[in-house]
Amino acid sequence: MLKQATLIIVFSVILGLGINAVRSNGIPYVGQYRELWSGEGPIVPPGAEAGDPPFISLDVAEMEFSNSNAVFVDAREEYEFECGTIPGAINIPFDYLPEGDLGPYFDSALGGLDNNHKLITFCSGDECDLSLHLARNFQAYGYANVEIFFGGAREWEKFGLEMERRQNCGE
């Protein structure tokens, strides 16, 4: 009986590998995974100051995205947001924040999220400091779990991660 079971398993494995080899959409025998870690750590802008929210690297941002642990907040103008953003991100354009008390505005824009929910701000990349300024505002209004992904949408896309595009803006 053991001999027959072993023979059936060996035959099944050979048959499965053979069919997989001839299929046009066969499963690769060795996984092909993206390398997200650049080895350099997070990008920190020259304008960073003590007390700013922490900066995170691409691999940490991708992990938080994959685990659905955080809300990503795009600090760019609506046009840039529509052209391509991290999937599921909320757009709060820093340049268009209303005057006065931002607390009610943030509460509305974030859908009433708890102040301890993790927020990750980002913008275009290392030439854009809107994410830093928006994160400082979140922090000033009592959001306690804010991080900054300074590599932004540009680094996200550069490493082949999915982008959400609401309109075709061309290149």
Number of C-alpha atoms within 10 A of each C-alpha: 6 7 7 9 10 11 12 12 11 12 11 12 12 12 12 11 13 11 11 15 14 9 9 7 8 11 11 9 9 6 7 7 6 9 9 15 13 11 8 7 13 20 17 18 15 8 7 14 9 6 8 15 20 17 22 18 22 21 17 16 23 15 12 16 18 10 9 11 14 19 19 25 25 27 29 26 16 13 12 19 24 16 16 20 28 23 13 13 19 18 21 22 20 20 12 11 12 9 6 7 9 15 15 11 15 18 13 11 13 16 10 11 15 11 16 11 14 18 22 27 31 30 30 23 18 18 11 16 20 22 28 27 17 25 26 19 16 21 18 12 15 12 20 16 17 24 24 29 28 29 26 26 23 17 17 22 14 9 14 11 14 12 15 14 15 12 12 9 11 5 4
